[in-house]
Amino acid sequence: MAHDTNPASHAKQLPADLAAPAFVDAWKTRALVAGTVFAAIAVILGFLGQSQDGLGWDHLLRAWTLGTLWTWGLAVGGLALLMVQYCSGGKWGLLLRRPLEALSRTLPVIFVYWLVIAIFMNRLYLWAQYTTASDTATALKNGVISEIQAHCLNFKRPMLNPAAFVWVGLLCFAIWFFYTWRLNSLALTREADRPGNTPYWIKKFENISGPGILIYSITMTACAIYWVMSMDVTWFSSVYGLLFLVGQGYLVLAFSIIVAISLSKAEPFKTILRQTEQHDLGKLAFAFVMLNIYLNFGQFLIIWSGNLPGEINWYLDRIRGNWGVIITLDFLFHWVIPFSMLLSRDLKRNKKRLLRVCQWMVFARAFDMFWLIEPNFKDAARNLHFSWGILEYIAVPAALFSFWLAYFCICLGRRPLVQVNDPHLQEILEPEHVNA
Amino acid sequence: MPAREGTYGLLAEFETPGDLVRAARQARQDGWRRMDCYTPYPVEEAAEAIGFHRNKVPLVTLIGGLMGGAAMFLLEVWITVLAYPLNIAGRPMYSWPAFIVPAYEWTILFAGLSAAFGMLALNGLPALYHPLFNAPNFRDGATTDKFFLCLEALDPKFDRAQTRAYLEAFKPTSVVEVDY
């Protein structure tokens, strides 16, 4: 195509200062305050729950797992999306590159959160309580666990044991730390390099990210199995890792859109966030909303069709005894609302409304994990009831998320928000639609 | 409708989408309404420049999708509950989870077909004849690499000599008169 004869008439200029705007610091302060408040509430609720039914601290730990998984989804999900955009290219990738890098650099926080789970694992996982065949036999004789649980504990012990939990966790974190360090440090080297070397860098990042995505999905699946699925030792589903993968995509896209739109109140995102890319990101989030319900419903349909005693209990634990209300709300929150909202083209192009929907999606993801985690435990399975402890599911994830958010703001502020040494930059500064 | 005769409009040819958009925007600002842009690929700015207005394709698609989904779901309910009830693994006759997948497929199918045919119908397609194809440069370039702006004779501002001079001020590659 011939070049525009008069490009100066409507080309945009990148501002000289590409640093994060000052209000990112204000977000950090606000997040720290909110985190402290919620942490205090969580401790109070822990005492209240403990005196009520003796499960206060257990609930705190379960809610801690939820908060860890939620923020973990953002950190490693951000790393994954960073690798995806290096492989796929595209202007949305350049737009989100720095925020995604900042997401990936929050991994140390997740590691700290995970350490707490690793330390208290015998309060969360049956397999960490009964680590030998004789322990399991005694527990079965005393009627503490069922026969099927005893069988699964013994059968799955080579994989589900405390040492394996710790080693697999450490290995996965080591791999993610490696990719985070590699992609983040090379991005700076590339920025300092001359523009002529761009083809080399594009290839280089592709070669790191391509295998990285594969390795990420394997490590992510392993951790999803260890951290969440193994809370119920009797159950298994081959789509579980994929469910988390898609859930992370859902969460990270929603969160990145929130970051991009919130940053666009000031330079430099004011200049580089165009309606076109915002619309594209909205469409991508919409695709994940659809894929998410597709996999969730697919898993349900297969287990419902099979109706086997070994599998169906997992769903019955989560439907009977008032849990039906939660799963119905989950379906509404997680799918119906974002789906019908994001269907609209106007909404995806409207900053304020898209922001609201994405905030809702971040919340919906946590709500979904509440339904996933709490019914794993004997006191809650098929029996949703109010206790002070259940309110931990609001306080603890909110606290963990706030502290994580504060750290994210620090990471975001450490680098200029736009990568300059990229051919997509010219395109993103062009007026909209001319090269559509 | 009787066959129209005479001039359909004046067709200006541009080399780049930018030139086309500038010309179109100016023409609309100067009061032109009966006009259209023709580009080898979608140029949304051109659509905006000549006063893009909403169309009903999204609504047609939504209604089509909802109707498809409802039709299949009701068909399944009718078959399994009323017309030919079968006991499948002791499940209730009305086993809605099993109905979701075909209903979903029909939603997609009908939404897709409604979008495609709704778009064609609202576009006035298929059209067997369009006067612009009388212009050889349009025939050769409109689907390849040229960008066209046509000011139509139906516009009250249209005047053969003045409009030609007006278009030539935008420095197009050529301005040709197109007959019905």
Contacts between the chains, C-beta under 8 A, distances in Angstrom:
chain1	res1	chain2	res2	distance
A	1	B	16	7.3
A	1	B	17	7.8
A	1	B	145	6.9
A	2	B	15	5.0
A	2	B	16	5.0
A	2	B	145	7.9
A	3	B	16	7.0
A	4	B	16	5.4
A	4	B	17	7.6
A	4	B	18	3.7
A	4	B	19	7.7
A	5	B	15	7.7
A	5	B	16	6.1
A	5	B	18	6.8
A	5	B	19	6.2
A	6	B	18	6.4
A	6	B	19	7.6
A	6	B	22	7.3
A	7	B	18	7.2
A	9	B	18	7.8
A	9	B	22	7.3
A	297	B	100	6.7
A	300	B	97	6.9
A	301	B	97	5.6
A	301	B	98	7.6
A	301	B	100	7.2
A	301	B	101	7.1
A	304	B	97	5.2
A	305	B	97	8.0
A	305	B	98	7.4
A	307	B	89	6.5
A	307	B	91	7.9
A	343	B	62	7.8
A	345	B	58	7.1
A	431	B	45	7.3
A	432	B	44	7.6
A	432	B	45	7.0
A	433	B	43	6.5
A	433	B	44	4.0
A	433	B	45	3.9
A	433	B	48	7.5
A	434	B	17	5.8
A	434	B	18	6.0
A	434	B	21	7.2
A	434	B	43	7.4
A	434	B	45	5.9
A	435	B	17	8.0
A	436	B	41	7.9
A	436	B	42	6.1
A	436	B	43	6.4
A	436	B	44	5.2
A	436	B	45	7.6
